[in-house]
């Protein structure tokens, strides 16, 4: 079963692929499809010749490129981009793109770091990404967004298909010409050290009215919550437009939070933090980053061990064991170990019948009935220390379910080992 022990759950609100500039002013508009009853929309390769029958017969009638309207304010705009939450769909599906107002198609961001084509790996990207939109493609007021799927370029069966949960259009403005919220970080200061609690505070005000929320984000090494294959980055993921796995959100003054860093992996480099300040008009100001913040734990630590092998098409169904992934654990990694967990992103992890559905470590069942059926999940599974060994540890899946396969998303699982110093 999924382990919840001392696993901090961060809070609230949506996307931002952080730019290189020291401060930014922007407005986000999120398109959430069919909420609250429908959680996604899908795109099918419009050129497929596949004949759909049975439970998939409805796909033959699926409408392609259904318009998705969003109203945007372009007064004073300097640039724009789109961030998306999407499941990569059938393995090998390429050509995941969007267009605005029937202008040129633009590729959605995809994975980084894969040893072969990214389409060969299961993937769920959760909003911490951005594709630039030329301002010439946009207009002040209503804009029509459309999406499409391409063919399967690997493991092909002429069934290119994927899901989009939500997408956000983000417009940046000239800060000198757009009245906007503002503020500055009060805590932490450059050079701050912290143990298992990181205290964050900002002052905030706006000429447009009240402050609606402040969200704190940090740049550090961690499990790849957003699924893009980048380990050290400005960390967060999104769930239907809501920021998660960040440092925290506060919706009333004083604008401060305490980030629970007990399961933050040991950091080899200083971290940086900054705040997103959003006012009641929907404008957001991103503060300059505060750097040189050092993690220094006195009595304990958390080692993060990344996978060595993440197989292509890492899945199981219908009684077929999955390919093997591996994590190489050094003997020194187990020194002083007090607790361990495996953290991974899955798709269609749980099933609602009596089928076997297992994750296995070194050939033995580690967990079953974890994740979420026909949806993504980020899982933290307790690992008994006596199940780990120095050297190569193998991770496989086994499922007898005849429906959708159990999938592990790129970049694979990480092992977190808590130890005493």
C-alpha positions in Angstrom: 0.0 0.0 0.0 1.1 3.6 -0.5 3.1 4.9 2.4 2.2 8.3 3.8 4.7 8.4 6.7 6.2 11.9 7.2 5.7 12.7 3.5 5.0 16.5 3.3 2.2 17.5 1.0 2.7 20.9 -0.6 -0.1 23.2 -1.5 -1.9 25.1 -4.2 -1.9 26.7 -7.7 -0.7 26.7 -11.3 2.2 26.6 -13.7 5.2 28.7 -14.7 8.2 27.7 -16.7 10.6 30.1 -15.1 12.4 32.6 -17.4 16.0 33.8 -17.0 15.0 37.4 -16.2 15.2 38.5 -12.6 11.6 39.5 -12.3 8.4 39.0 -14.4 4.8 40.3 -14.6 2.3 38.0 -16.3 -1.2 36.8 -16.4 -2.3 33.2 -16.7 -5.6 31.9 -18.1 -6.2 28.2 -17.7 -8.5 26.1 -19.8 -10.0 23.3 -17.7 -12.0 20.9 -19.9 -15.5 20.0 -18.7 -14.9 20.5 -15.0 -15.9 19.1 -12.7 -17.3 16.0 -14.4 -14.8 15.6 -17.2 -11.1 15.7 -16.4 -9.5 15.7 -19.9 -9.9 15.8 -23.6 -8.2 13.6 -26.1 -6.7 13.8 -29.6 -6.5 11.0 -32.2 -4.2 10.9 -35.2 -6.5 12.4 -37.9 -4.8 10.3 -40.6 -5.2 6.9 -38.9 -6.6 4.1 -41.1 -7.3 1.9 -38.1 -10.8 0.4 -38.0 -12.3 0.8 -34.5 -14.7 -1.8 -33.2 -16.2 -2.9 -29.8 -15.4 -0.7 -26.9 -13.2 1.5 -29.1 -15.9 2.1 -31.7 -16.5 5.6 -30.5 -13.0 6.7 -31.5 -14.0 6.4 -35.2 -16.3 9.3 -34.5 -13.9 11.3 -32.4 -13.9 15.0 -33.4 -10.4 16.3 -34.1 -9.1 19.8 -33.3 -12.1 20.8 -31.3 -11.8 24.6 -30.6 -10.9 25.7 -27.1 -11.5 29.4 -26.6 -9.5 31.6 -24.2 -9.8 35.3 -23.7 -6.4 37.1 -23.4 -5.3 40.7 -22.5 -2.5 41.7 -24.9 -2.2 45.3 -23.8 1.5 45.9 -23.1 2.3 42.2 -23.9 6.0 41.4 -24.6 5.7 37.6 -25.1 3.5 34.6 -24.5 3.6 30.9 -24.0 1.6 27.8 -23.3 2.0 25.2 -20.5 0.2 21.9 -20.6 -0.6 18.9 -18.4 -0.8 15.9 -20.6 -0.5 12.1 -20.7 1.7 11.0 -23.6 -0.9 8.4 -24.6 -0.3 5.3 -26.6 3.4 4.5 -26.6 5.2 6.0 -29.6 2.7 8.7 -30.3 4.4 11.7 -31.8 3.2 15.0 -33.3 1.6 16.3 -30.1 1.0 19.9 -31.1 -1.3 22.9 -30.7 -2.2 26.0 -32.8 -3.8 29.3 -32.0 -6.3 31.1 -34.3 -5.5 28.6 -37.1 -1.9 29.8 -37.4 1.1 27.4 -37.6 1.2 24.2 -35.5 3.6 24.4 -32.4 5.1 21.3 -30.7 4.2 20.7 -27.1 7.2 20.3 -24.8 8.3 16.7 -24.3 10.9 14.7 -22.4 14.6 15.3 -21.9 17.4 12.9 -21.1 16.0 9.8 -22.8 18.6 7.5 -24.4 16.4 7.0 -27.5 13.4 8.9 -28.9 11.3 10.3 -26.1 8.1 8.7 -27.6 9.5 5.3 -26.7 9.0 6.0 -23.0 5.7 6.4 -21.1 5.3 10.0 -20.0 3.0 12.3 -18.1 4.0 16.0 -18.2 2.4 18.1 -15.5 2.5 21.7 -16.3 6.0 22.8 -15.5 6.8 23.4 -19.2 6.4 26.1 -21.8 6.1 26.4 -25.5 6.6 29.9 -26.9 3.6 31.5 -28.8 4.5 34.2 -31.2 2.5 37.3 -30.3 1.5 37.6 -34.0 -0.5 34.5 -33.5 -2.6 36.1 -30.8 -5.3 38.8 -30.6 -6.7 40.9 -27.8 -9.9 39.2 -26.7 -10.9 35.7 -27.7 -8.3 33.2 -29.0 -9.1 29.8 -30.4 -6.7 27.0 -29.4 -6.7 23.6 -31.1 -4.6 20.4 -30.5 -3.6 17.5 -32.6 -1.9 14.1 -32.5 0.5 12.5 -35.0 1.4 9.0 -35.8 3.1 6.4 -33.7 6.8 6.6 -34.5 7.7 3.6 -32.4 5.8 0.4 -31.4 3.4 1.5 -34.1 -0.1 0.1 -34.6 -1.6 3.1 -36.3 -3.2 4.5 -33.2 -1.6 7.8 -32.3 -3.5 9.1 -29.3 -3.0 11.1 -26.1 -4.9 13.1 -23.4 -4.7 16.8 -22.4 -5.8 17.5 -18.8 -5.5 21.3 -18.9 -3.5 24.0 -20.5 -2.6 27.5 -19.6 -1.9 30.5 -21.8 0.6 32.9 -20.1 1.1 36.5 -21.3 4.0 38.5 -20.1 3.9 42.3 -19.9 6.2 45.3 -19.7 6.4 45.8 -16.0 7.0 49.6 -16.4 3.7 50.0 -18.3 1.4 47.6 -16.5 0.3 48.3 -12.9 1.0 45.1 -11.1 1.5 43.6 -7.6 5.0 43.8 -6.1 7.0 42.6 -3.1 10.3 41.3 -1.9 11.5 38.3 0.0 12.0 38.9 3.7 13.1 35.3 4.5 15.3 33.5 3.8 18.2 35.8 3.2 21.2 34.9 1.0 23.5 32.6 3.0 20.7 31.2 5.1 21.1 27.6 6.3 18.2 25.3 7.2 17.7 21.8 8.7 14.3 20.1 8.2 12.2 23.3 8.1 12.7 26.2 5.6 10.9 29.4 6.6 9.7 31.7 3.8 8.2 35.1 4.0 7.5 37.9 1.5 5.9 41.4 1.7 3.3 42.0 -0.9 1.0 44.8 -2.2 -0.8 45.8 -5.4 -2.2 49.0 -6.9 -5.0 46.9 -8.4 -6.6 45.7 -5.1 -6.0 42.9 -2.7 -3.4 40.2 -2.8 -5.1 36.9 -3.7 -2.2 34.5 -2.9 1.5 34.0 -2.7 3.2 30.9 -3.9 6.8 30.0 -3.0 8.9 27.9 -5.3 12.5 26.6 -5.1 15.3 25.5 -7.4 16.9 22.3 -6.1 17.4 18.6 -6.8 14.4 16.3 -6.2 12.3 13.6 -7.6 11.0 14.7 -11.0 7.5 15.6 -10.0 6.6 17.3 -13.3 7.8 14.4 -15.4 10.0 16.2 -17.9 13.2 14.4 -17.1 14.9 17.3 -15.4 16.0 16.6 -11.8 17.4 20.0 -10.7 15.0 22.8 -11.6 12.4 25.1 -10.2 10.3 22.4 -8.6 6.6 21.9 -8.8 4.0 20.0 -10.7 0.3 20.8 -11.4 -2.9 19.0 -11.0 -5.8 20.5 -13.0 -4.2 23.9 -12.8 -3.3 23.7 -9.1 0.4 23.9 -8.1 1.7 21.0 -6.1 5.1 19.8 -4.8 6.3 23.3 -4.4 7.4 25.1 -1.2 3.9 26.3 -0.3 1.0 28.7 -0.8 -0.6 31.2 1.5 -3.8 33.1 0.8 -3.8 35.7 3.6 -1.3 37.9 5.3 1.2 37.5 6.8 2.6 36.0 3.6 4.8 33.3 5.2 5.0 29.5 5.2 7.1 26.8 6.8 8.3 24.2 4.2 8.6 20.7 5.6 12.0 19.6 4.2 12.3 16.3 6.0 12.2 14.3 2.8 14.1 16.7 0.7 17.1 14.8 -0.6 20.6 15.9 0.5 21.6 18.9 -1.7 25.0 19.0 -3.3 24.5 22.7 -4.3 22.9 25.7 -2.7 19.2 26.2 -3.5 17.3 29.3 -4.7 13.8 30.5 -3.8 11.4 33.1 -5.1 7.7 34.0 -4.7 4.8 34.4 -7.1 2.6 37.2 -5.9 -0.9 37.3 -7.5 -3.5 40.1 -7.0 -7.2 40.1 -7.3 -7.0 41.2 -10.9 -5.2 38.0 -11.8 -1.8 39.6 -12.5 1.2 37.9 -11.1 4.6 39.3 -10.1 7.6 36.9 -9.8 10.2 38.1 -7.4 13.9 37.9 -8.2 15.5 34.7 -6.9 17.3 34.6 -3.5 20.3 32.3 -3.7 23.1 30.7 -1.7 20.7 29.0 0.7 22.3 25.9 2.2 20.7 22.7 3.6 22.6 21.6 6.7 21.0 18.7 8.7 22.6 18.1 12.0 21.5 14.5 12.9 20.0 12.9 9.8 20.0 12.9 6.0 18.1 11.6 3.0 20.0 10.0 0.1 18.3 10.0 -3.3 19.4 7.3 -5.6 18.3 7.7 -9.3 17.7 4.8 -11.6 20.4 3.3 -13.8 18.1 1.6 -16.3 14.7 2.9 -17.3 13.3 0.6 -20.0 11.4 1.6 -23.1 7.7 0.7 -22.9 8.0 -0.1 -19.2 4.6 -1.8 -18.7 2.7 -5.0 -17.8 -0.7 -6.4 -18.6 -2.4 -9.7 -19.4 0.0 -11.9 -17.4 3.2 -10.6 -19.0 6.0 -9.4 -16.7 7.4 -6.0 -17.5 11.0 -5.3 -18.6 13.5 -4.7 -15.8 14.6 -1.4 -14.5 17.5 -1.1 -12.1 18.7 1.0 -9.2 22.3 0.6 -8.1 22.7 0.9 -4.4 26.2 1.2 -2.9 27.0 -0.4 0.4 27.7 3.1 1.8 24.2 4.1 0.8 22.9 1.7 3.4 25.1 2.9 6.2 23.0 4.2 9.1 19.8 3.6 7.1 16.6 3.9 9.2 13.9 4.1 6.5 13.4 3.8 2.8 10.8 4.6 0.2 10.5 4.3 -3.5 8.9 7.3 -5.3 7.6 6.9 -8.9 5.1 8.2 -11.3 2.6 5.7 -12.8 -0.3 5.6 -15.2 -3.3 3.3 -14.6 -1.8 1.9 -11.4 -4.8 0.5 -9.7 -7.6 -1.7 -11.1 -11.1 -2.3 -9.9 -11.4 -6.1 -10.2 -9.6 -9.1 -8.8 -6.7 -9.0 -11.2 -3.1 -9.2 -9.9 -1.4 -5.8 -10.2 2.0 -5.7 -8.6 5.2 -3.7 -8.4 8.2 -6.0 -7.6 11.6 -5.4 -6.1 14.2 -8.0 -6.7 11.5 -10.5 -7.8 9.3 -10.1 -4.8 6.1 -8.1 -4.5 6.7 -4.6 -3.0 3.2 -3.1 -3.5 -0.2 -3.7 -5.1 -3.3 -1.6 -5.5 -1.3 1.6 -5.7 -1.8 4.5 -8.0 -5.0 5.4 -9.8 -6.9 3.5 -12.5 -6.8 5.1 -16.0 -5.0 8.1 -14.6 -1.6 9.2 -13.4 -0.4 9.0 -9.8 2.8 9.9 -7.9 3.4 7.1 -5.5 5.6 6.9 -2.3 5.9 3.2 -1.4 7.6 2.0 1.8 10.6 -0.3 1.2 11.7 -2.6 4.0 15.4 -2.1 4.5 16.0 -5.9 4.4 14.7 -6.0 0.8 17.5 -3.8 -0.4 20.9 -5.1 -1.3 24.2 -3.5 -2.2 24.6 -3.6 -5.9 21.9 -3.8 -8.6 18.3 -3.8 -7.4 15.7 -4.9 -10.0 12.3 -3.3 -10.4 9.6 -5.0 -12.4 5.8 -5.1 -12.7 3.4 -7.9 -13.2 -0.3 -7.6 -14.0 -3.0 -10.1 -15.0 -5.4 -7.3 -15.9 -6.7 -7.6 -19.4 -7.5 -3.9 -19.8 -5.2 -1.0 -19.8 -1.6 -1.7 -18.9 0.2 -0.6 -15.8 2.9 1.9 -16.8 5.9 3.6 -15.2 6.6 7.1 -16.4 9.9 8.6 -17.3 12.4 9.2 -15.7 11.6 6.2 -13.6 11.6 5.6 -9.8 14.0 7.0 -7.2 15.0 5.4 -3.9 15.0 7.7 -0.9 17.0 6.4 2.1 16.8 8.1 5.4 19.9 7.7 7.5 21.3 8.8 10.9 24.5 10.8 10.9 
